[in-house]
């Protein structure tokens, strides 16, 4: 079982266009000050628009020498407007 949630979060967070569409604020140096990307649940349910993602499945797919080589991972991303 591989954990790709941090990679998914980082990829979403680094998308300047996505952050802008979600109402995020990006400062002069390009750092995100405010974003609306959450894993599992948003802390403020009345905040719109927002993006929530979670892992649906994470199944070890291929093994060699008792080590996982590949995983089949499903991620769901919901956009609330």
Residue, then its C-alpha position, 0 to 999 in steps of 0.5 A: x500500500x503506497x501513500x500518494x495523498x501527500x503527492x496529490x495534495x501537493x499537486x493540487x496546491x501547486x496549481x496556481x490556476x486552481x487556487x485562483x478559481x477556488x478563491x485562494x490568494x497567492x502572494x508576490x513570491x508565488x506562495x499560497x497564503x489561502x487555499x480551499x483544498x482539503x483531505x476528507x472534509x472541510x473545517x468550515x462546511x459553509x465555505x465555497x468554492x472548495x475542493x475535497x479529495x480522498x482515497x477510495x481504494x489502495x490495493x497492492x497490485x504486484x509483489x516481488x520478493x515479498x515487497x509491493x512493486x505496484x499499487x492500484x489507487x483510486x482518488x476521488x476529488x469533489x468540487x463544491x460550489 
